Amino acid sequence: MISHDIIIGNSHIDERGKLNFFNGFNLKEVVRMYEISPSSITNVRGWQGHAKEHKWFYCSAGSFTVYLAPLPYFNNDTEEEHHVKEFNLIANSPSVLHITGGYATAFK
């Protein structure tokens, strides 16, 4: 099972400003969208997981870390595959992190 993929974006800068774009990001499966502004850079927000719903993360300012772990109830993987993965998203490096269903996420 694929747990994640990175959709690489690109930028265009000219005298009018900067444009980030994600031509490889198909929004067809997106059901809802949230924008989160943390009250502190030390808080961890999570763990939320879904058996089937996918999640996408994009950093519009600054940076943050996304933590990813499989939901053991939904997966029959071996124990060594149940470790937490970390992904750092940075606003000045446009990319979208796609997480498939069956995983819990948290971020800081």
N, C-alpha and C positions, 0 to 999 in steps of 0.2 A: 504494500500500500504506500502510495506517495503521501508524505505528510506536508510538504511545502514546495513552493517554487518562488523564484524571484523574477518579477517582471521589471526589466530594466527600462527606465525612461530615458529621456534626453532633454536638453535645454537649448533654447535659442535666445541669444541676447543681442539687442540692437539699441538704437537711440531711444526707442519707445519703452524699453524695460526688458524683463526676463519672462520667458514662457517655458514652463515645464510641460512635457507631453508624454503620453504613454500609449502609443499606437498599438501595442500588443495586448492591451488590457481590455477585455470584452466585459462590459458591465451587465450583460444579459442575466447572470445568476445573482446579482446583488439585490437583496431584498430590502435592506435598511442600511442607513449610514449614521455614524456618530462622529462628532468632533470632541476630543477630550483635551482639556487644559488642566494639568495637575496643579494642586495647591502646593506641592513640595517635590523637589527632585529626588528625595529619598523614599517616598511612598511607592510601594508596589501595589498595583491595581490588578486584581484577578483572584483566583483562578476561576475562569469560566470556560465551559466546554460544551460542545454539542456533538451528538452522535452523527448527524448528517449535514448540518449547516456548515458552509465554508465561511472563512473570515479573510478580510484583506486589510492590511495595515499600510499606511502612508504617513510619512513625517513631513508636515508643512512648515515647521519652524524648529530650529535647534536639533536635538537628536533624542532618541530613546531606544531602550532595549526591550525586545519581545522575547519572552520565555515560552517554550513549547514543550508539552509533555503529552504522551498518549493517555487516553482514558482506558485504564486496564479492563474495565467492564466490557468495553466494546471491542477490544483487541485480544487476540490469542497469541501475541508475540512472545518470544522468549524474554526472560527477565533482563538480560543485558541490553535489550532494545528499549527499555523503559527509562532511559535517562533524559534529563532536561536539555534541550538545545537552546542556544541563545542566538539572536539576530539583532544586529545594531542597524538602525535606520537613521539616516542623516539627511536633513533637509536639502543641503547643497549637493547631494548625490541622488537625484531622483530615481526612486524605485518603489515598487509595491510588493509587499510580502503576502503571498497567498497561502493560507492554511486550509487543508481539507478537513472534512468532518472527522470526528473520532478523536479530537485532540483538545486539550485545555490550554488556554493562554493566560499569561499575565504580562504586565509591562511596567517599566520604570523609566 
